[in-house]
Amino acid sequence: MSDRWRGIVAALLNPDLRAVLAEAIGATDLTASRRERATERLLDIGLLRASPDGVVFDEDFVRALLAEQPKTRPTGPERFLDGAGRIDRYPVQATERAELLRWVATRAFAPGDVLSESETNERLAPFTDDVALLRRHLVDAELLERTRSGSEYAPVELEVEEESRTRPAQSPEGRTSNHSPCLGSRPSPDDVPVSRRRTQGPT
């Protein structure tokens, strides 16, 4: 609720302002059926409430309305998530789609991961119902790639802020990780992603 609307609603709590407003609006002759429908509507809205003395203005409802905190609008990739934090639609604009996919990649994968297709799908399942589509989008965006053997996936190395991680990453020194123990083993040459192998010189 904007400050202007809050001022209008707050004015309803002042009986003098309500009286002047009623005088300015002027009395209208209503048939019994129209008066009944209008009363029911105001009761449904909450501006009126039933009491032993009849229908009265509900000041408590107006106070509660003023006390409500405005909802904050999501920004960034969160705009494309549902209430459970899952993707409910993909952005049309390429830059926004890339931002959303990078957001997923930094939370689903850790540097050094080499995963089977089923393991990759398990990582992506918390973000979408259609893991195959999300996986293809990540590959197309060059955030995820197949190993040379074609049987596994690995994330393209990104600069990831630690606070955006949902679990600790497996380090090259073998520090503790929440990932499956098999992910900590040294991959065979065929399992090293092509882009990573291109950057390595002869040993």
N, C-alpha and C positions, 0 to 999 in steps of 0.2 A: 504494500500500500504506500503510495506516495505521500509526502508531507501535506500536500494540498487536500488529498482525500482524508487523511487523518484529521485535519482541522474540521472538515465537514462532518465527519462522523462524531468527533468530540462535541460539536455544537449540539448534537441531539441529546446530550446529557444535561444540558442547561434548560430547565423548565421555562424560563423567560424567553429564551430563543425559540423554543418549540412553540410557545403561545403566539409570538409575533409571526413565526413562519406560517402557522395555521391561519392567522388573520390575513396574511398576505395572499395565501393560496385561495382563501375564500371557501365558504361552505358550498357543498354540492348536494342537491337533492338526489338521493339514491333510492332505488327500489329495494325492497327487502332482499331479493335474490342477489342483486349486485353488491349490496352491503355485506351479505353473507360470504360471497366469493372473495371480496376484498379482505375481509377479516381472516378468512382461512389462509389467504396468501401471506398476509403479514405474520400470522402465527407460524407458517411454514418457514418463512425467512428468519424469524426469531425476534423481530422488532416488537411483537406483542406476545404476551403469555396469558394463560388463563389463571384467574385467581378467584377466591370466594366472592369477591365483589364484582366479578365480571372480567372482561378482557382489559388488560392494562399494558402500558408501555414497559418493556423489559430493559431497564438500565444495565443490569448485570451482563446481558448479552452484548451490549454496545461496549462496555468496559473490556470484556473478554476479547472482542474484536480488535480493539485498540492495542491490547497487550500482545497480540500475535506478532511473531517475528517474521519479516518477509523472507520468502524462500530465495536462496542465492542461486543464481543461474550457473550451471556448469560451464566451464571454459575448456578450451583445448580438446583433446581426444574424448574427455568425459561427456562431451555433447552428443556423442554417437553411441553411448552405452545406456542400457536400461537400468532399472533400479537395483538389479543384482550385479551390476558391473560387467555385463556381457554385451557384446556388439549387437545392436538392434538394427543398424543400417550402416552402409559404407558411404563415406563422403563422395560427392560428385567431383569436387575440385581435387586435382592431383596432389597439391601440396598438403591439403587436409588429410587425404587418404594416406599419404606417406607418413605424416605425423602419427596417425592412428596405428599404422602397422609397426612403426618404430616403437611406439608405446607398448604394443603387445610383445614385440621381440625382446625388449629389455627386461620384461617380466617373466617371459616363458622360458628363456634360454640363458645359459651362462657361457662365458668365453671358454672354449675348449671342448664344449659338448660335441659328441658324435653319437647320434641317436638313430635307432631303427624307425621305420615309418610308424609303427604302433606306439613307440615311446614319444615320438614327435606329436602324434595325435593326442596322447595323454596330456602333454604340456599345453596343447592348444584348447583342449576341451573346456577348461574353466572360462574361456573367453567367447565361445560360440557353440551353436548346435551343429553348424556345418564346418567341421574341421578341415575337410578336403578343400573347400573354397578358400578358407583362411590360409591354409598351407600354400596353395597356388599363388595367392596374392603376395605372400611373403617371399616366395621364390621369384616372382615377377619383379618385385621391388628390390631384389638383390640383398635381402636381409636374411635369407635362408638359402642354402644350396645343397645339392646332392654331392656325395663323395664320388670319387672316380669310379668306384665299384657300382654306383647307382643304387645300392641297397640301403644307404643310410643318409641322414641329413646332418648338417652342421650349420650353426649360425655364422653369418659373416661378422667378423669382429667389429664391435662398435665401442665408442667411448660411452660407458654407462656410469651414471651417478649411483653411488652405493645406496642412497636412500630410496631409489626407485626399484631396488631388487626386492623380490618377495622371499628369497631364500639365499643363503651364502653360496658363492660360486666356488667350483673346484679350482684350486690354484695349481700352477705348474709344479710347485714343491709338494703337492699332495696334502694340503691342509684339509681339515674336516669339511664335508659337504653334505647337504641334504639329498643330493642326487643319488641315484643307484650306484653301488660300488663299481659296477662294470664300467661306468663312465670315467672312472679315474685311471683306467688302464691305458697304456700307451697305444695309440692307434697304429695299425699297419700302414705302410706307404699307400696302399690302395684306398684306405679310409680317410686319408688327409684330404680336405677339400682342395679343389683345383686352385682356387684363388690364393689359398695359403701356401700351396706348394710352389706357386710361381714366384713368391717373394723370398723363398729360401735359396741361398746360394749353395754351391757344391761343398761337401764336407770332406 
